[in-house]
């Protein structure tokens, strides 16, 4: 590898703002904040959602089809719009 052309690849802490879940992984992301984990300082990246809080991964996702027939109402309302040929 050529020296000086690649970004700094290092350990970074990502923190989920919604529930405080944090994990350490390697990344090239640039940050100004740091956090101490297990006595070591790491760059910090704050996230709005992670797999610990996203409804798809937690199993709390709601299907649009089950929300009072909204999809069916939409299809009925606009069924004739796309039929012109």
C-alpha positions in Angstrom: 0.0 0.0 0.0 1.1 3.5 -0.7 1.8 5.6 2.4 -0.2 8.8 3.0 -3.2 8.2 0.6 -5.4 6.0 2.7 -7.7 7.2 5.5 -6.9 6.4 9.1 -8.6 3.0 9.9 -9.0 2.6 13.6 -11.2 1.4 16.4 -14.3 3.7 16.9 -17.2 3.5 19.4 -20.7 3.9 18.0 -23.4 4.8 20.5 -27.2 4.5 19.9 -28.7 7.8 21.2 -32.2 6.2 21.8 -31.1 3.5 24.2 -27.4 4.0 25.0 -26.3 0.8 23.3 -22.6 1.0 22.3 -20.2 -1.1 20.3 -16.6 -0.9 19.2 -15.7 -1.6 15.6 -13.1 -0.4 13.1 -13.9 2.6 10.8 -12.4 5.5 8.9 -15.1 7.9 10.0 -13.8 11.3 11.2 -15.0 12.5 14.6 -14.2 15.3 17.1 -15.7 13.6 20.2 -14.0 10.8 22.2 -15.2 8.4 24.8 -13.4 6.2 27.3 -14.3 2.5 27.2 -12.5 0.0 29.4 -9.8 2.6 30.2 -9.0 3.4 26.6 -10.0 6.5 24.6 -11.8 6.0 21.3 -13.4 8.3 18.8 -17.1 8.5 19.3 -19.9 8.4 16.7 -23.5 9.1 17.8 -26.3 7.2 15.9 -30.0 7.8 16.0 -30.8 4.1 15.6 -29.0 0.8 15.5 -30.0 -2.9 15.3 -30.7 -2.7 19.0 -33.4 0.0 18.5 -34.7 -0.3 14.9 -38.2 -1.9 14.7 -37.2 -4.3 11.9 -34.5 -5.9 14.1 -36.4 -5.8 17.4 -39.5 -7.4 16.0 -41.8 -4.5 16.7 -42.2 -3.5 13.1 -45.8 -2.9 12.0 -47.1 -3.9 8.6 -48.7 -1.1 6.5 -51.3 -3.6 5.3 -52.5 -4.1 8.9 -53.2 -0.4 9.6 -56.9 -0.2 8.9 -56.9 -1.0 5.2 -55.0 2.1 4.2 -53.2 0.4 1.3 -56.5 -1.0 0.0 -58.2 2.4 0.3 -55.3 4.0 -1.7 -55.5 1.3 -4.4 -59.3 1.8 -4.8 -59.0 5.6 -4.9 -56.3 5.7 -7.6 -57.1 2.4 -9.5 -58.4 4.3 -12.6 -55.6 6.8 -12.8 -53.0 4.5 -14.4 -55.4 2.7 -16.8 -55.3 5.3 -19.7 -53.6 4.0 -22.8 
